């Protein structure tokens, strides 16, 4: 046990190396842009102020969204998806896979689950010992099941899923804007420094207003790094923008989710506008901010499929997650249905017993008959 525990600790420590690398690059870019470029190289005060103001806006939003993606804990299934103690003992004792599936099907009847494995079986995680909700997958790196898992990103050392997918997309957006802004504002000084270095290598360089300091190396390298990161992030952002428009995860893009009637890669597609709303929420004022505003609870998702699963129990037995003030509380749908049915029946009885309603309806019906 001790060696395995040491290995896990070493793996956890090494997994932070990409994050440390990114933060070191960002810290250097901040120093190179603010100090070496804006303070030592640019002599125009108005240009310095404008460059610094816009730069710090992009820098703040980039850091905010990046660390929100890192520190947001991946959402995992609740205990409701674990097998009851009796069924769990039967499942572990049973050696026949078909009999095990019957146990899982019996438990899954009371859960809002509509996706299956490729063979049509109930999706069960042997590591976490629970029935997987729709779009949930087990991450071997995090060693847990993650709701609406997209992928495990080493650059944030975290699983990207339901709880932080919006933050991850915003991280790509602001990192791309951060890089393209640096590259665009540094370009003119990059050309001047590059031309200055080439002339000095060939002949005596004429007088130049740029300072002959080590700032030129920071400016030259800053442009190359910003351009390189922008190109790489642009391709990744384009891909995830396509995924958001299709309401798919990276896993679902490579392996279509399987429903009762077979695999359907567009099973969760609701139309471009609704697909975007699923990730960013229905309040547009929060779209550009790394503040949680995604719709749903991570367990159930609206689908374009009309036919219900015949193996599922009645809808009134399914468990629906109600989110109130950031806290998700389980609430049986039967309670809300019975409450609504009770109100409807009570109101109908009042209408039938009210003589006023009868007197009002009679003139209307007679008028319609006379006009026709």
C-alpha positions in Angstrom: 0.0 0.0 0.0 2.8 2.4 0.8 4.5 2.2 -2.6 1.2 2.8 -4.4 0.4 5.7 -2.1 3.9 7.3 -2.9 3.3 6.8 -6.6 0.0 8.5 -6.5 1.5 11.4 -4.6 4.2 11.7 -7.2 1.7 11.6 -10.0 -0.3 14.4 -8.4 2.8 16.5 -8.0 3.9 15.9 -11.6 0.4 16.7 -12.9 0.9 20.4 -11.8 3.9 20.8 -14.0 1.9 22.0 -17.1 0.0 24.5 -14.9 3.2 25.8 -13.4 4.6 26.2 -16.9 1.6 28.1 -18.1 1.7 30.4 -15.1 5.5 31.1 -15.6 4.9 32.0 -19.2 2.0 34.3 -18.3 4.1 36.0 -15.6 7.0 36.5 -18.0 4.6 37.9 -20.7 3.2 40.3 -18.1 6.7 41.6 -17.3 7.8 41.7 -20.9 4.8 43.7 -22.0 4.3 46.0 -19.1 7.9 46.7 -18.2 10.1 46.1 -21.2 7.6 47.2 -23.9 5.4 49.9 -22.3 7.8 51.4 -19.9 11.3 51.0 -21.5 10.4 50.9 -25.2 7.3 53.1 -25.8 8.0 56.8 -25.2 4.5 58.1 -26.0 2.6 58.5 -22.7 -0.9 58.3 -24.3 0.1 55.1 -26.1 1.4 53.6 -22.9 -1.8 54.3 -21.0 -4.1 52.9 -23.7 -1.9 49.8 -24.2 -1.8 49.2 -20.5 -5.5 49.7 -19.8 -6.6 47.3 -22.6 -3.9 44.8 -21.7 -5.0 44.6 -18.1 -8.6 44.0 -19.0 -7.7 41.0 -21.1 -5.1 39.8 -18.6 -7.6 40.0 -15.7 -10.4 38.1 -17.6 -7.8 35.5 -18.8 -6.5 34.8 -15.3 -10.0 34.8 -13.8 -11.4 32.2 -16.3 -8.3 30.1 -16.2 -8.2 29.7 -12.4 -12.0 29.2 -12.3 -11.4 26.2 -14.6 -8.7 24.9 -12.3 -10.3 25.3 -8.9 -13.9 24.2 -9.9 -14.3 20.7 -8.5 -15.7 18.3 -11.1 -19.3 17.4 -10.3 -19.9 13.7 -9.5 -23.1 11.7 -9.3 -25.0 11.7 -6.0 -25.7 8.7 -3.8 -29.0 8.2 -5.5 -27.2 6.5 -8.4 -25.4 4.1 -6.1 -26.9 0.6 -5.8 -28.9 -0.1 -2.6 -27.1 -2.3 -0.1 -29.2 -5.3 -0.9 -28.9 -5.0 -4.7 -25.2 -4.3 -4.4 -24.6 -7.5 -2.5 -26.6 -9.4 -5.1 -24.7 -7.8 -7.9 -21.3 -8.7 -6.4 -22.3 -12.3 -5.7 -23.9 -12.8 -9.1 -21.4 -14.1 -11.7 -23.8 -14.2 -14.7 -23.6 -10.9 -16.6 -27.2 -11.2 -17.7 -28.4 -11.6 -14.1 -26.3 -8.5 -13.2 -27.9 -6.5 -15.9 -31.4 -7.5 -14.6 -30.4 -6.1 -11.2 -29.1 -2.9 -12.8 -32.3 -2.5 -14.9 -34.5 -2.9 -11.8 -32.6 -0.2 -10.0 -32.4 2.1 -13.1 -36.2 2.1 -13.6 -36.5 4.7 -10.9 -33.6 6.9 -12.3 -33.8 9.4 -15.2 -31.4 7.4 -17.4 -31.9 7.0 -21.1 -28.4 6.2 -22.5 -26.9 2.8 -22.7 -23.7 1.1 -23.6 -22.9 0.1 -27.2 -24.5 -3.3 -26.5 -27.6 -1.8 -25.0 -26.7 -2.5 -21.4 -27.0 -0.2 -18.4 -23.9 1.9 -17.9 -22.4 0.9 -14.6 -19.0 2.0 -13.2 -17.2 -0.7 -11.3 -14.7 1.7 -9.9 -17.2 4.1 -8.3 -19.9 1.4 -8.0 -22.7 3.4 -9.3 -25.0 3.6 -12.3 -23.8 6.3 -14.6 -26.2 9.2 -15.4 -26.6 10.3 -19.0 -23.4 11.8 -20.4 -21.4 10.8 -17.3 -18.0 9.1 -17.7 -15.3 7.8 -15.4 -12.0 9.8 -15.5 -9.0 7.5 -14.8 -6.8 10.5 -14.0 -9.2 12.0 -11.4 -10.4 8.6 -10.4 -14.0 9.6 -10.3 -17.1 9.7 -12.4 -17.7 13.2 -13.8 -21.1 14.6 -14.9 -21.2 15.5 -18.6 -17.5 14.8 -18.9 -15.8 16.5 -21.9 -12.1 15.6 -21.3 -9.3 15.8 -18.8 -7.1 18.8 -19.6 -3.5 18.6 -18.3 -3.1 22.4 -18.8 -5.6 23.0 -16.0 -5.0 19.8 -14.2 -8.7 19.2 -13.9 -11.5 17.4 -15.6 -13.6 19.6 -17.9 -17.3 18.8 -17.4 -20.6 20.1 -16.4 -19.4 22.2 -13.5 -16.6 24.1 -15.4 -17.2 23.7 -19.2 -18.3 27.3 -19.5 -15.2 28.5 -17.6 -13.0 26.4 -20.0 -14.6 27.9 -23.1 -14.1 31.4 -21.7 -10.6 30.5 -20.8 -9.9 29.7 -24.5 -11.7 32.9 -25.6 -9.7 35.3 -23.3 -6.4 33.5 -23.7 -6.8 33.9 -27.5 -7.7 37.6 -27.1 -4.8 38.0 -24.8 -2.4 36.5 -27.3 -3.7 38.3 -30.3 -3.7 41.7 -28.5 -0.1 41.2 -27.5 0.9 40.1 -31.0 -0.9 43.0 -32.6 0.5 45.8 -30.4 4.0 44.3 -30.3 4.1 43.9 -34.1 5.4 47.3 -35.1 8.2 47.2 -32.4 9.0 43.7 -33.4 9.5 44.8 -37.0 11.7 47.8 -35.9 13.8 45.6 -33.6 14.1 42.9 -36.2 15.2 45.4 -38.8 17.6 47.0 -36.4 19.2 43.7 -35.6 19.6 42.7 -39.3 21.2 46.1 -40.2 23.7 45.8 -37.4 24.7 42.4 -38.5 25.4 43.6 -42.0 26.6 47.2 -41.7 26.7 50.1 -39.3 23.2 50.8 -38.1 22.0 54.4 -38.6 20.6 56.3 -35.6 17.4 54.8 -34.3 15.0 56.2 -31.7 14.5 52.7 -30.1 16.6 52.2 -27.0 19.5 49.8 -27.3 18.7 47.6 -24.3 17.9 44.0 -23.6 14.2 45.0 -24.1 14.5 44.1 -27.8 15.0 40.4 -26.9 11.9 40.4 -24.7 9.9 42.1 -27.5 11.1 39.7 -30.2 10.5 36.6 -28.1 7.1 38.0 -26.9 5.8 38.3 -30.4 6.8 34.7 -31.3 5.3 33.2 -28.2 2.0 35.2 -28.5 1.6 34.2 -32.2 2.4 30.6 -31.5 0.0 30.3 -28.6 -2.7 32.2 -30.6 -2.5 29.7 -33.5 -2.7 26.7 -31.3 -5.6 28.1 -29.1 -7.5 29.2 -32.2 -7.8 25.7 -33.5 -8.9 24.4 -30.1 -11.4 27.2 -29.6 -12.9 26.6 -33.1 -13.4 22.9 -32.2 -15.1 23.6 -28.9 -17.2 26.3 -30.5 -18.5 23.7 -32.9 -19.1 21.3 -30.0 -21.2 24.0 -28.2 -23.2 24.6 -31.3 -24.0 20.9 -31.6 -24.5 20.4 -27.8 -21.9 17.6 -27.8 -18.9 16.7 -25.6 -15.5 15.7 -26.9 -16.3 12.1 -26.0 -19.7 12.2 -27.8 -18.0 13.6 -30.9 -15.8 10.5 -31.1 -18.5 8.0 -29.8 -22.1 8.8 -30.3 -24.4 8.3 -27.3 -26.5 5.2 -27.4 -30.2 5.5 -26.7 -32.9 2.8 -26.5 -33.4 3.0 -30.3 -29.6 3.0 -31.0 -26.7 5.5 -31.3 -27.6 9.0 -32.2 -24.9 11.7 -32.4 -27.5 14.4 -32.4 -29.5 13.0 -29.5 -28.9 16.1 -27.3 -29.1 18.7 -30.1 -31.8 21.3 -29.6 -30.9 23.9 -32.2 -27.9 26.3 -32.2 -29.5 28.9 -29.9 -30.8 26.5 -27.3 -27.5 24.5 -27.5 -25.5 27.7 -26.6 -28.0 28.5 -23.8 -27.4 25.0 -22.3 -23.7 26.0 -21.7 -23.9 29.7 -21.1 -27.3 30.1 -19.5 -30.4 32.1 -20.4 -29.1 35.4 -19.0 -26.8 37.0 -21.6 -25.3 39.4 -19.1 -23.4 36.5 -17.6 -22.2 35.0 -20.8 -18.8 36.8 -20.9 -18.1 36.4 -17.2 -16.6 33.2 -15.6 -19.7 32.9 -13.3 -21.6 29.7 -13.2 -24.8 30.2 -15.3 -25.2 26.9 -17.2 -28.7 25.3 -17.3 -29.7 22.0 -15.8 -28.4 19.9 -12.9 -25.9 17.6 -14.8 -28.1 14.5 -14.3 -30.9 15.0 -16.8 -30.7 16.7 -20.2 -33.4 17.7 -22.7 -33.2 15.6 -25.9 -34.8 15.9 -29.3 -36.1 12.3 -29.0 -39.9 12.2 -28.6 -40.3 8.5 -27.7 -39.8 7.6 -24.1 -37.8 4.6 -23.0 -40.2 1.7 -22.5 -37.9 0.2 -19.9 -38.1 3.2 -17.7 -40.7 3.4 -15.0 -43.4 6.0 -14.9 -42.2 9.5 -15.0 -43.8 10.1 -11.6 -41.2 7.8 -10.0 -38.1 9.6 -11.5 -36.0 11.9 -9.3 -35.6 15.4 -10.6 -32.9 17.8 -9.3 -34.2 21.2 -8.2 -31.6 23.8 -8.0 -32.3 26.7 -5.6 -29.7 29.3 -4.7 -26.9 27.2 -5.9 -28.0 24.1 -3.9 -29.3 21.1 -5.7 -32.0 19.2 -3.8 -33.7 16.0 -4.9 -37.4 16.2 -5.3 -39.7 13.4 -6.6 -41.7 14.5 -9.6 -44.7 12.7 -8.2 -45.0 15.4 -5.5 -45.2 18.2 -8.0 -47.5 16.3 -10.3 -49.9 15.4 -7.5 -49.9 19.0 -6.2 -50.7 20.3 -9.7 -53.4 17.7 -10.3 -54.9 18.5 -6.9 -55.0 22.2 -7.8 -56.6 21.5 -11.2 -59.2 19.1 -9.8 -60.0 21.6 -7.0 -60.4 24.4 -9.5 -62.6 22.3 -11.7 -64.8 21.5 -8.8 -65.1 25.1 -8.0 -66.1 26.0 -11.6 -68.7 23.2 -11.7 -70.2 24.3 -8.4 -70.2 28.0 -9.2 -73.5 29.3 -10.6 -71.8 32.5 -11.8 -69.6 30.6 -14.3 -72.7 28.9 -15.8 -74.5 32.2 -16.3 -71.5 33.7 -18.0 -70.9 30.8 -20.4 -74.5 30.6 -21.6 -74.7 34.0 -23.3 -71.4 33.5 -25.0 -72.4 30.1 -26.5 -75.8 31.6 -27.7 -74.0 34.5 -29.3 -71.7 32.3 -31.2 -74.5 30.2 -32.5 -76.5 33.3 -33.8 -73.4 34.6 -35.6 -72.7 31.4 -37.4 
